[in-house]
Amino acid sequence: MSSEHEHRQLGGYKATLHNPNTSPEAKAHAVEVLKEHGIDVNEDALTKKPLDGQTHNGQGHNGETHSNNVHSHSDGSQAEHEHRVMGGYKAALHNPNVSDEAKQHAQEVLKEGEEHEHRVLGGYKAALHNPNVSADAKEHAKDVLKDHHETA
């Protein structure tokens, strides 16, 4: 079995752990296989259910398309997770062991992230001037903009 094939199989077992439609028996089997291959498994993955809208789409190594949806975490660490992911992409740009193709992908993801943040902050700015937006929502928009050092 090629290492590429084995890598993909193990990735499938990891995905099984996070799939809400997978039976507990299948998840237990995936844990067993991953442990046999020396992969540390987060046992919490077996019990946690994803939040509505939790997705992770990405451009894979073979060019599958993706969007920049963010993982949602029930413990409120979404921003920290996103920060670490983006930091990993930034580090990849300066890592001599990363291929040019991977560096290009990292650069594209970072650019998409910046564009997304710019658009989101623009939406909050627009909310401040929209007469159909509630006072509470406008207050929230002000707080978010303040946190990002943006002015209306």
N, C-alpha and C positions, 0 to 999 in steps of 0.2 A: 504494500500500500504506500503510495507516495505521501510525502510529508504534507503536501498541499491538500491532498484528499483527507488525510487525518485531521489537519487543521480545520477544514470545513465541517467535518463530522463533529468535532468537539465544539465548534461554534454553534452547531445545531442543537447539541445537548445543552449548551448554555442558554440558548434562546428558549428551549423547552421550559427552563426554570422560571422564566418571566412571562410565559404565555398563560393568560388567564383561562384559556380554553383547554389546557392540558390537565389530564387527570393526576391525582396525587401519586398513583402508581407509576405513571410515566415520569413524573418529576423525581421520584425516589430512584428510579432506574438511571436517570440522567446524572443524579448526584453520585451514584455508585460508579458509573463509567468515568466521570470526571475525576473522582478521587483516585481511581485506578491509574489514571494518567498523571497523577501528581498535581492536579489543579485544585487549589483551595476553593471551596464552595461556601458561599454565604448562605447559611441555613435559613436566614430570614426570607430569602427569595421564595422558599416553598410556601410560606404562609401569607406573604403580602399580596394583596390584590391591587392591580393598577387603578389609578384614579381615572375617571372618565376623561377621554381625550389624551391619555398618556400614550405617546408614540415616540419612536425614535426611527426616523428615516435618515438614511445617509447614503452618500455615494460610496459604493463598495469598491473593492479593488478591481473589479471588472467593469466599472463604469455604470453600474445601476444608478438611476437618478434618485435624488432625495430632496427633501425640504429641510428647513432648519428648525423643525419643531423641537421643543425643549422637553426633557423629561420632567414630569411632575412628581414631587416627592411629598409624602404625607407628613414628614417631619419639618417641612418648611425650608429645606435646604436647596430649593430649586436654583436660586441665584448663585449659591456657592458652587453647586454642580456645574452650572453653565460657565461660571468664572474659571473653574478648573479645566473644563473641556477646551475653552478658548485659549487658556494658558498652554495647554498641551499642543494645540495647533501652532501657537506662536513659537514654542520651543522647537517644534519640528522644523521650522524655517531655518534655525541656526544649528541643527544637528547634522554633522557631516555623514552620519550613517543613514540618513533618510534620503530616499531616491528623489530625483528631480521631479518625477511625476507626483510623488506624495507631497513634496514641497509646494508644487503648483496647486494641488488640491487644498492644502492647508491655507494657502494664500486666498483662494476663492472662498473658502468657508469663513475666514476672518473678514473678508470684504462683505460677504452676505450678512454677517452678524452686525457689522457696523451700519450697513444700510437699514437693516431691520430695526435696530435701536433708534436710528435717526427718524424712521417713519413712526415708530411708537411714540417717541417724544413729541413729534409733530402732531400726532393725534391728541395727546394730552394738552398741547398748546391750543389746538383748535377747540377743544372742549371748554376751555376757559371763556371763549368768546361766543359759544353757542347758546342761544337763549333757551333751547330745549333741554339743556343739561341741568340736572338738579344741583342745588347748593352743595350737597354732600359729595357728589361726583366732582364738582369743581374744586372743592377742598382737597379731595384725594389727588386730583391732577396737580394742584399746587405742591402738595407734599412730594409727589413723585418727581416733579421738575426740580424742586429744591434739592432732593437727594441726588439728582444727576447734575447739579450745578447749572441748571438751565433757567432762563428767565422767560417770562411770557411775553 
